[in-house]
Amino acid sequence: MTLATRQKWALPGSVTLLVAGVLASLATGDMRLSPAMIWAGITGTDELVSTVLWNIRLPRTLVAIEIGAALAASGVVMQAFFRNHLASPGLLGVSAGGSAGAVIAIGMGWAAWSYYLVPAAAVVGAMGATMAVVVLAKQGASTERLLLAGVALNALLGAVTSYVLSNFTLSYERNAQIIFWLLGGLEDRTWEHVMMAAPIALGAVLLWPLGRSMDLLSLGRNEAQSLGVDVKHLQRRMIILATVMTALATAVAGTVGFVGLVVPHIFRLLFGPEHQRLVPVSLIGGAAFVLFCDVFARSAGDLRLGIVTALVGGPFFLWMLRRAS
């Protein structure tokens, strides 16, 4: 199949994949649901199935869509910002920053004051990690230096999380919440979590039109500036959107790694590097990727989502390193 043909089917194919992921997510669980049962539950003709769908399956599915879209889109943006295909929220420490912020908020008991203090703390933590990487990149960081900085940031922020676990006097509930954030997962997600991550949709809307400008930025700062792009404004907008979306995804589902690395890279190989196409396809494809990973996690004995994405992403990352060498 030629590249032009693949590009023609990029958006319809990713939407089809997402629809299949939604159906698989709604059908999978202790109670297996057929398409007919799902329809009966949605229309309310089967009260038991309706309760399972509306109170358990649908919130979990929507949260999976939100975090998958957020992490994949953030990966696209960071790769364009740093002009490096190995950049991603997880590898550069942004996800770890969001996780550390959320863990501190939980450990300090701020969640008892307001449920939304946890995502706010995650945004602050992720923004701090992002700024550290941006400062390094302005000094002309190579790929190796960026990855080493990510390793260092992940270790440092992991130490912060370990300190909270080992030195704070935590209740069983708080300790369980922190462990959840460290492993990443979608268990017991509710409509409250769906609403907490809802600003991701706004981020996606604001990010979608930036594809053309990101294509010009890939030519270089000076070239993009000469073609009418306000580079500083564009980069500021890109990094804020990517950081906030990553932080919200982390606050809702914990640390879910490699989504921002695997999804954009696969779609770049399939459909080409143009961001006008890559951004929307990655948003949709990232949601589908997380849905299928979650379905596999449930089918394999309730594995944590973060474990499944790491099992997929770890070997993929090593393959990328080998391919780049």
C-alpha positions in Angstrom: 0.0 0.0 0.0 1.4 3.4 -1.0 2.0 6.3 1.4 -0.7 8.3 -0.3 -3.3 5.5 0.2 -2.3 5.1 3.8 -2.7 8.8 4.4 -6.1 8.8 2.8 -7.3 6.2 5.3 -5.4 7.6 8.3 -8.3 9.3 9.9 -11.1 6.8 9.0 -8.9 4.0 10.1 -8.0 5.5 13.5 -11.7 6.3 14.1 -12.6 2.7 13.3 -9.9 1.5 15.7 -11.3 3.8 18.4 -14.8 2.5 18.0 -13.6 -1.1 18.2 -11.7 -0.2 21.3 -14.7 1.4 22.9 -16.9 -1.7 22.2 -14.1 -4.0 23.5 -13.8 -1.9 26.7 -17.5 -1.9 27.3 -17.8 -5.7 26.7 -14.8 -6.8 28.9 -15.0 -7.5 32.6 -16.3 -10.0 35.1 -19.6 -9.9 33.2 -19.0 -10.4 29.5 -21.4 -8.3 27.4 -22.4 -8.9 23.8 -23.2 -6.0 21.5 -26.9 -6.7 22.0 -26.5 -6.6 25.8 -24.5 -3.3 25.5 -27.4 -1.8 23.5 -29.9 -3.1 26.0 -27.9 -1.5 28.9 -27.5 1.8 27.1 -31.2 2.1 26.3 -32.1 0.9 29.9 -34.1 -2.2 28.9 -31.8 -4.4 31.1 -31.4 -2.8 34.5 -28.5 -4.9 35.7 -26.5 -4.3 32.5 -27.4 -0.6 32.5 -26.0 -0.3 36.1 -22.8 -2.0 35.1 -22.4 0.1 32.0 -23.2 3.5 33.4 -21.6 3.2 36.8 -18.5 1.1 36.0 -17.7 0.4 32.3 -18.5 3.8 30.7 -16.5 6.0 33.1 -13.5 3.7 32.8 -13.8 3.8 29.0 -14.0 7.6 28.9 -11.1 8.1 31.2 -9.0 5.7 29.0 -9.9 7.8 26.0 -9.0 11.0 27.7 -5.6 9.9 29.0 -4.7 8.0 25.8 -5.4 11.1 23.7 -3.6 13.4 26.2 -0.4 11.3 26.4 -0.2 10.6 22.7 -0.8 14.2 21.7 1.8 15.4 24.3 4.3 13.0 22.8 3.7 14.5 19.3 4.1 18.0 20.7 7.3 17.3 22.7 8.9 15.6 19.7 8.1 18.6 17.6 9.2 21.1 20.3 12.6 19.3 20.9 12.9 18.2 17.3 13.7 14.7 18.6 11.6 11.6 18.0 12.7 10.0 21.3 11.2 12.8 23.4 8.0 11.9 25.3 6.4 12.8 28.6 7.5 9.6 30.3 11.1 9.6 29.2 11.7 13.3 29.9 10.4 13.1 33.5 7.2 15.1 32.8 4.9 12.3 33.9 7.1 11.6 36.9 6.8 15.3 37.8 3.0 15.2 37.6 3.0 12.0 39.6 5.2 13.5 42.3 3.0 16.5 42.6 -0.1 14.3 43.0 1.6 12.1 45.5 2.6 15.1 47.6 -1.0 16.4 47.5 -2.3 13.1 48.7 0.3 12.7 51.4 -0.3 16.2 52.7 -4.1 15.5 52.8 -4.9 18.2 50.4 -7.4 16.0 48.6 -9.6 16.1 51.6 -9.9 19.9 51.2 -10.7 19.8 47.5 -10.7 16.9 45.1 -9.3 19.2 42.4 -6.1 20.0 44.4 -4.6 16.7 43.3 -4.7 17.6 39.5 -3.6 21.1 40.4 -0.5 19.8 42.2 0.1 17.4 39.3 0.2 20.3 36.9 2.7 22.2 39.1 4.9 19.1 39.3 4.8 18.4 35.6 5.4 22.1 34.8 8.5 22.1 37.0 9.9 19.0 35.3 9.1 20.4 31.9 10.9 23.7 32.6 14.0 21.7 33.7 14.1 19.9 30.4 13.4 23.1 28.4 16.4 24.8 30.1 18.6 21.9 29.2 17.4 21.9 25.6 18.1 25.6 25.2 21.7 24.8 26.0 21.8 22.7 22.8 21.2 19.3 24.3 21.9 16.2 22.2 19.6 13.2 22.1 21.8 11.4 24.6 21.8 14.4 27.0 18.1 14.8 26.9 17.6 11.1 27.7 20.1 11.2 30.5 18.4 14.3 31.9 15.1 12.4 31.7 16.7 9.5 33.6 18.0 11.9 36.3 14.7 13.7 36.6 12.8 10.4 36.9 15.2 9.2 39.6 15.0 12.5 41.5 11.2 12.7 41.4 10.9 9.0 42.3 13.0 9.8 45.4 10.5 12.5 46.3 7.6 10.0 46.0 9.6 7.4 48.0 10.2 10.0 50.7 6.5 10.7 51.0 5.8 7.0 51.3 8.5 6.3 53.9 8.4 9.4 56.1 4.8 10.6 56.1 2.3 9.1 58.5 -0.2 7.9 56.0 -3.6 6.3 56.4 -4.3 3.0 54.6 -6.5 4.9 52.1 -3.8 7.5 51.3 -1.1 4.8 51.0 -3.3 2.9 48.6 -3.9 6.0 46.5 -0.2 6.7 46.2 0.6 3.1 45.2 -2.2 3.4 42.6 -0.5 6.5 41.1 2.9 4.8 41.0 1.6 1.8 39.1 -1.0 3.5 36.9 -4.4 2.1 36.2 -8.1 2.7 35.5 -9.6 0.7 38.3 -12.6 2.3 40.1 -12.7 5.3 37.9 -15.9 7.3 38.3 -17.7 10.1 36.6 -15.8 12.4 38.9 -12.6 11.3 37.3 -14.1 11.8 33.9 -14.9 15.4 34.8 -11.4 15.9 36.4 -9.8 15.0 33.0 -12.4 16.8 30.9 -10.1 19.8 30.2 -8.0 17.4 28.1 -10.7 17.8 25.5 -10.2 21.6 25.5 -6.4 21.0 25.1 -7.1 18.7 22.1 -9.3 21.4 20.5 -6.6 24.0 21.0 -3.8 21.7 19.8 -5.5 20.4 16.7 -5.1 23.7 14.6 -1.3 23.9 15.4 -0.3 21.1 13.0 0.6 23.5 10.1 2.7 25.7 12.4 4.4 22.6 13.9 5.3 21.5 10.3 7.0 24.8 9.7 8.8 24.7 13.1 10.3 21.3 12.1 12.2 23.2 9.4 14.0 25.2 12.1 13.3 28.3 14.2 14.7 30.8 11.7 12.9 29.2 8.7 9.6 29.1 10.6 10.0 32.7 11.7 10.7 33.8 8.1 7.5 32.0 7.0 5.4 34.1 9.4 5.3 31.8 12.5 5.5 33.5 15.9 7.9 30.9 17.2 8.1 32.0 20.8 4.3 32.1 21.1 3.9 28.8 19.3 6.5 27.0 21.5 5.0 28.5 24.7 1.5 27.3 23.6 2.8 23.9 22.7 4.7 23.2 25.9 1.9 24.5 28.2 -0.7 22.4 26.4 1.5 19.3 26.4 2.4 19.7 30.1 -1.1 20.3 31.3 -2.6 17.4 29.3 0.1 15.1 30.7 -0.4 16.3 34.2 -4.2 15.8 34.0 -3.7 12.3 32.6 -1.3 11.4 35.4 -3.5 12.9 38.1 -6.5 10.7 36.9 -4.7 7.5 36.0 -1.3 7.6 37.6 2.0 7.0 35.7 1.1 5.4 32.4 4.4 5.2 30.4 5.4 5.0 26.7 2.1 6.0 25.2 3.5 9.3 24.1 6.5 7.5 22.5 4.9 4.5 20.8 1.8 6.0 19.3 3.2 9.1 17.5 6.2 7.0 16.2 4.0 4.3 14.8 1.7 6.7 13.1 4.6 8.8 11.8 6.0 5.6 10.1 2.6 4.7 8.7 1.3 8.1 7.6 4.3 10.4 7.3 5.6 13.3 9.5 3.1 16.0 8.6 1.7 17.3 11.9 -1.5 18.4 10.3 -2.3 14.8 10.0 -0.2 13.4 12.8 -1.9 15.4 15.6 -5.5 14.4 15.1 -4.6 10.8 14.2 -2.4 10.5 17.4 -5.2 11.9 19.5 -7.6 9.3 18.3 -5.0 6.5 18.0 -3.7 7.2 21.5 -7.1 6.8 22.9 -7.6 3.5 21.0 -4.1 2.2 22.2 -4.9 2.8 25.9 -8.3 1.2 25.5 -6.9 -2.0 24.0 -4.1 -2.1 26.6 -6.7 -1.8 29.3 -8.8 -4.5 27.7 -5.7 -6.8 27.7 -4.9 -5.9 31.3 -8.4 -6.9 32.4 -8.4 -10.1 30.3 -4.9 -11.1 31.7 -6.0 -11.2 35.3 -6.4 -7.5 36.2 -2.9 -6.3 35.5 -2.3 -2.7 36.0 -2.4 -0.5 32.9 1.0 0.9 33.5 2.5 -2.6 33.5 1.0 -3.4 30.1 2.1 -0.1 28.4 5.6 -0.7 29.8 5.6 -4.2 28.4 4.7 -2.8 25.0 6.8 0.4 25.1 10.0 -0.9 26.7 10.9 -3.2 23.8 9.7 -0.6 21.3 12.0 2.0 22.8 15.0 -0.4 22.6 14.1 -1.1 19.0 14.0 2.7 18.3 17.4 3.2 19.9 18.9 0.3 17.8 17.3 1.7 14.7 18.7 5.2 15.4 22.2 3.9 16.0 
